[in-house]
């Protein structure tokens, strides 16, 4: 938990936290792994909680649930920190855990089985969609369309285009093969473009 003092109604961080705030993610991780200090992890928690919360809410669409799951995700990341190898940025590693956790929750609690959903919402034709076809679309309209597709397809698109994760990282996060990632990404892009054209008459 963060150690703070209140001065004139404002939260002030301790000198230790100020010092940690000047360090890189990797430097903080090295300190945590060396000293085993959970308190030092509070700085990473502070840095990334808003972003993890945003990603959780975008998939779960429940603010209270997203807050609870965000805390679970950050706790799990702390427990798994010895497994962090530094081959990617800490943020990418953390977001992989976040997507994995949210999708697992939806699969188990909400019974959102993607293959079944896809068969019920199959596209008449899966055309090849270039990245430019999506980036040229109106952003607010595109986000609206994203809410109508399956959470796993939404997660795929966010991982690929928002977080710039590799196919290998996406496959690891969702526990599917890289070939399945490629196929589902293409299907997700085709679905979004098809719905966009249908809804906005273009």
N, C-alpha and C positions, 0 to 999 in steps of 0.2 A: 504494500500500500504506500502511496506517496506520502512523504512527510511534508506538511505545509504549515505555515503560520499565517495568521490573518492580521493585516495591517490596514486600518481604515477601510475595512470591509473587502479588501482585495486579498486573493490567495497569493502567497509568496512561496516560492520554492526555496529549499535549503541550499546552502553553498555546495553541498555534495551533488545535489540534483542539477545545479547550475553548471558544475564542472562536467557532469555526465552529458548534459545537453550540448556541450561543445564537441563531444566525441562522435565518431562515425558508428554506424550500427555494428560493424565488425569489431571495433575496439571495445564496445560495450559487451558484446558476446564473449570476447576473449577474457574480459574481467569476470564475467559471470561463470564461465567454465573454469577459470583459474581459482576463484575464491568461493564459488558456490553460493553467491549472494542473490537471494530472490529480490531483495530490495533494489538492486541495480537494474533488474528487469523492468521495474516501474517506468524507467525512461523509455524503453521500447514500447511498453504498454501505452504510455501517453502519446507517443508518436503515431502509433498505428491503430489505436482503437477506433478513431473516427472513420478511417478508411475501411477497416474490417466491418464495422457496423453498417456502413453504406452498402457494401457488397452483400452482407447478410440480408439486409432489408430488401435489396433489389431482387433477391431470389425468394425470400420467405413472405414478403408483403405483410408482415405483422411486426409492428414496432416493439412490443414487449418481448415477443419471442426472439426477435433479432438481437435485442440487448442481452438476453440471457445466453443465447448461443455465441454471441461475440465474446463474452467473458469465458465461455467454455473453450472457444477456439484459441484465445490468447493463453489460457492455462495449459491447453494441450501443447501449444507451441513451446512454452517454457519447459515442459516435461520432455519434449523431443529435441530440445536445443543441442544436446550432445551429438545428435544425428546430422546436424547442419554442417555440411562440408564446405560451404563457401563457393561451390561451383556456379551458383547463381546468386543474385542479390538476396538479402534477407527478406525484402518485401515480396519478391517473387515466390520464395519458399513459403512464407507466411500465407500469401494469398492462395497458394495451392492447397494448403491445409484448410483454409476457410471454405473454398469451393467444395472440397471433398466432404467436409463436415456438413455443409448445408445440403448438398445433393444426397448424401447418405440419410440425412434426416427426412428429406422429402420422399425418398424411396421407401423408407421404413414406416414413417408415421402417416404420410399422406397417400401412400400407395400409388405414387406417380411412376408407373413402370413405363419407361420411354418406348421400348419396342411396341408395346400394346397401343400407347398413345399415337405413335407414328403410323401404325397400320390403320387407325381410325381417322387420321388426318393426313393421309397420304397425298402427295402431290401428283397430279395427272402426268406431269413431266418434270424431271429434274434437269434444268438447263444449267450450263456452266455460267457462273456469275463471277465477274472480275471484281477486285476490291474497289475499283473506281466506281462501279455501279452503285455501291452502298455509300461511299464517302460523299457522293454528289447529292444524296438525298437530304431533305430538310431534317435537321437534327431532332426537333421536338416531335415531328411526325414519326420519325424512325423509332424514337424511344417509346412512343405510344404503340407501335406495331410490336415492339419487343415484348410488351406485356401480354400479348396474345399468343405467344409461342410457348412451347414446353420449357420449363426452367433449365433443363439440361442443354437445350439448344441455346438458350439465352446465356447460360454460363460459358458455353463454348465460344460464343461470339465475344463476350466480355474478356475472356482469357486471351483470346487471339488478338483482338483489335484495341482493347483498352489497356490490358496489362502486358501485351506483347510477349506472351509466353510462347515457347517453342511447342511443336507438336508432341515432343517427348514429355515435356512438363505437363501439358494438358492431359496426355494419356495417363500419366502417373497420378494426377489429381483425381481423375474420374475412374481410374482403374479399368481402362479399356485400351485396346491396341491402337497404335499410331494409324493404322489403315482405317480403323473405325472412326478415329478422330477426323481424318481427311473426308471420309464419306459423310459423316454427320455435319461437318462444317459446311460442305457444299450444299447439303440438303437444307441446313438452317439458313444459309444465304439465299438460296432459291425461294424458300418459304417466305422470308421477310420481304424480298423483292416482289413476289407474287401478291402478297397481302397488301403491300404498299400501293402497288398499281391498281389493285381492285378497290381499296378503300378511298384512294385519292384520285381515281379516274384519270390515270396518266398512261 
